[in-house]
Amino acid sequence: MKKIFGFLIIALTITVLVPSKSWSQQLPQFSQYIFNGLHINPAYAGYKNQGYIQSTFRNQWVNFPGAPRTFTITADLSANEGLMGFGVSLLSDQIGPTSTSTGMLTYSYRIQTGKESFLGLGISAGASQYMIDGSMLDPVDQLDPNLPLGTEVMFTPNMNMGAFFHTDRFYAGVSAFNMVGRGVLEREDISLAFHDFHYYITAGALIPVSDRVEFKPSFLIKEVKGAPTSVDINGMFLFMERLWLGASYRSNIRMWNENLEGTLNNRTAVAFIAEIFATENLRIGYAYDANLNALQNYRNNSHEFSVGYYLTPRNVKLKNPRWF
């Protein structure tokens, strides 16, 4: 087991350090990823040490033609006294005439590195389907031979890897998605650069404010070569171990020479986030994203809804509640 995960660490390090020359766009983004790490890191599987199912729907840039709509279902559980985790992720993403569907199975293993600290290593494997509907296109050149005449579909294997370190008050993670790489695709144009390597770095902490209030600052860096580097800075307050309220600021920074320039690449936005434990088993979340870039004048903001359910009742009296 140690040899296997030693290989995983080496492979993950190589994929992060080796540059990519391809042009790409970001994978679907979520404002509530801070409550469901499976969206950005397979090593998160089983972290809560309880069976958990969550569904998320994001309606981005409402009323904007061809705007993204994303729906996901994730589930994970732990075994072997919390040292092993298993998960499944299903994703459907629609952007204009294109759609992507992905299904992944996840395995993670946790190594105790201290009295209250653990390092999780995870891997996801599955497949993605890319589809483009040519009938929905409105091209300037109707005779362009590169445009599909009807619906074209393509399947490809997929793989994600990650590492996730946590204590009861701090966490940090690094992960790589779409590790198969689009070079294996028979038709790269159908995937629309959606199958490039994606890298995530995140960290956060839980800071007591009073007996009934705690503060959780965190950040997320998302990187795809050929697309702007995206940075999220989050601040969430937890009231009485039941209600989360906070906000997230998202913007781009220039880290590579090939990063794109232009008004829309400054995808600055602010998200207002709320999540409540409606019962001991049920948690409900909502995020409202407001654009602070060129789209703000069109009032095409975004809505994101999530529903999570614990297969066993959440015990808020745990010595180390799983707040991450």
Secondary structure by P-SEA (a helix, b strand, c coil): caaaaaaaaaaaaaaaacccccccccccccccccccccccccccccccccbbbbbbbbbccccccccbbbbbcccccccccccbbbbbbbbbbbcccbbbbbbbbbbbbbbbccccbbbbbbccccbbbbbbbcccccccccccccccccbbbbbbbbbbbbccccccccccccccccccccccccccccccccccbbbbbbbbbbbbccccbbbbbbbbbbbbccccbbbbbbbbbbccccbbbbbbbbbcccccccccccccccccbbbbbbbbcccccbbbbbbbbbbccccccccbbbbbbbbbbbcccccccccccccc
